[in-house]
Amino acid sequence: MKSLHNAQFVLAQQTDSDAIFTLLQQEFALYETDHTRLKRHYLDSFDWRMYRRNYVCTWHETASKRTKSRDGIFFIHDKKTGSSICELPLNSVPRFSKDVNHQTYRKLLDDVLGIRALMTVAVLTVKRKQLLILNEEHKTLVLLQVEHYAIQKPSDSKQPAGRLIVCPVRGYEKVFKRVMQLITGQLKLPRVHETLLDEVLAITGQAPDSGKSAVNCGLKRSFNTWEAERILLQQLFGVMQINEPGLREAIDTEFLHDYRVAVRRVRSMLGQIKHVLPDNLLTYFKREFSWLGSVTTPTRDLDMYLLKFDGYVQSLPKELQQHLEKFRLFLQRHWKIEHARLCRVLDSKRYRKLVGEWQKLLANVDMPLLEEPSQQGQAQEIVNAAKPASIVARQRIWKLYKRILKEGGSITPQSHDEDLHELRKSCKKFRYLIEFFQAYYSGKSIKKLLKTLKQLQDNLGDFQDLCVQIGQLNGFAEQMQQEGLADTRTIMAMGVLVEKLNERKMALRAEFGRRFESFTQPENKAAFVEALQVQQLEGVTE
């Protein structure tokens, strides 16, 4: 038999509740069991990962008039059917999957959320009246709940309509169907066509947007280079702004990560798409965004060590694992110091000036002006501003591609680690420009190249991370000794960890040749040449 799900109906006014009781009492033994007032916290990640996977995640703080008890319950429901997937007592709102002690539910959250935190997206006060339809043996045949809602801090006076929720009980499907016939046939209550969460989000003006930290270019082929660059820089600045509050509050590590990625992309745009801004502006903004990147690095580095810490522990022999705990405490202590320092930077006059000057530049629809346009040679500073963006971008992307082939092709087993680091930086600039301007080129050809590029970048990025970690871990060990925070066993455990990381580093170095060979396959190059229409660019200089 096909399983039945909860049915929900709209209660337009209070009289609907009275009509329901009167109608059902004529045919069934109806018992009112409880009046409950609760606060329902709707939870999701900043990028709506639960919603996008069709989960509704809530935490209820309940208060029963009958029992005068107050408890917390964590729920996960199927968004499409409304059926309960998880119902777990929790005394507080969980932030991360690790805060849920049930193994199955923790794994579900971990698979969906990863390292993102749950945040409260809306809070409802719910007044619930619960009724049971019982048989002569006092067995529950159908459960009914009448709910009325009030949004905490609504954007206006509008509130969600009340709801009647009819819940079937296994083995009594016929009674459930009869109740449904009475409600729809005689009371003519309308069925609910959207989840309560969707109604609340519509009232509060929220959109479950997964692309908050993405750059959705929307470039037109008619754009000149300044028009295209201005749009891209505006979008990147938007990413910085939307992530800054979460960065300050340290909700999860992805806020700082996405903020830093946006800063890196701004720097890449300023450095790679040349002769668009006057030299005085370009010099100022390149310097200031470089400074912004550097001041956010210490906190991000410590984020990464803490995220990787459990993996570090697991890589050690069991007899050494417990001795790494003092290193975790060291990292947590210094993270607090660096995060506080970063917040002070974001409150500084220098940062406020950078933001103000940047907003002023991006508000300029016309091409950037030279302070002294009459001076000879200054027009060269912005010679690309009025040129078609598609041509200028293609030109630069092609030059970067040739640079990657040259740099990667010259790397041998005897090359210094720094050579792979330089190639990694070139690959990153190359990828950013392709992603910025991919609307101008053949999608399939570009995507194929990006796939092999990502595999190469993963290799180079992991290799560079290990180079940095190995150097910093040795420095941390010395610092911990100076601060009196490490004993001999802790230092020994950290030494073994460095050895393990070195082994991984060597394996990645050996893997590099295969990854680079895959990237430089003739068919990949041919598809890329065709997508960029390279024949039109040969012989063209910047």
Salt bridges, closest charged atoms under 4 A:
GLU27 OE2 - ARG178 NE 2.88
GLU32 OE2 - HIS35 NE2 2.12
ASP47 OD2 - ARG49 NE 2.88
ASP47 OD2 - ARG116 NH1 3.95
GLU61 OE2 - ARG70 NH1 3.45
ASP111 OD2 - LYS107 NZ 2.94
GLU137 OE1 - LYS139 NZ 3.85
GLU147 OE1 - ARG40 NH2 3.56
GLU147 OE2 - ARG128 NE 2.79
ASP198 OD2 - LYS79 NZ 3.26
GLU199 OE1 - ARG163 NH2 3.06
GLU244 OE2 - ARG248 NE 3.10
ASP252 OD1 - ARG116 NH2 3.01
GLU254 OE1 - HIS257 ND1 3.96
ASP258 OD2 - ARG116 NH1 3.96
ASP258 OD1 - HIS257 ND1 3.23
GLU288 OE2 - ARG287 NE 3.09
GLU288 OE1 - ARG350 NE 2.85
ASP310 OD1 - ARG328 NH2 3.44
GLU325 OE2 - ARG328 NE 3.22
GLU338 OE2 - ARG341 NH1 2.71
ASP347 OD1 - ARG248 NH1 2.96
GLU357 OE2 - LYS360 NZ 3.70
ASP417 OD2 - LYS505 NZ 2.75
ASP417 OD1 - ARG509 NH1 3.27
GLU422 OE2 - LYS425 NZ 3.02
GLU435 OE1 - ARG265 NH2 2.86
GLU435 OE2 - ARG431 NE 2.94
ASP458 OD2 - LYS454 NZ 3.04
GLU483 OE1 - ARG333 NH1 2.83
GLU483 OE2 - HIS334 NE2 3.15
ASP487 OD2 - LYS326 NZ 3.12
ASP487 OD2 - ARG489 NH2 3.84
GLU511 OE2 - ARG514 NH2 2.25
GLU511 OE2 - ARG515 NE 3.28
GLU542 OE2 - ARG396 NH1 2.75
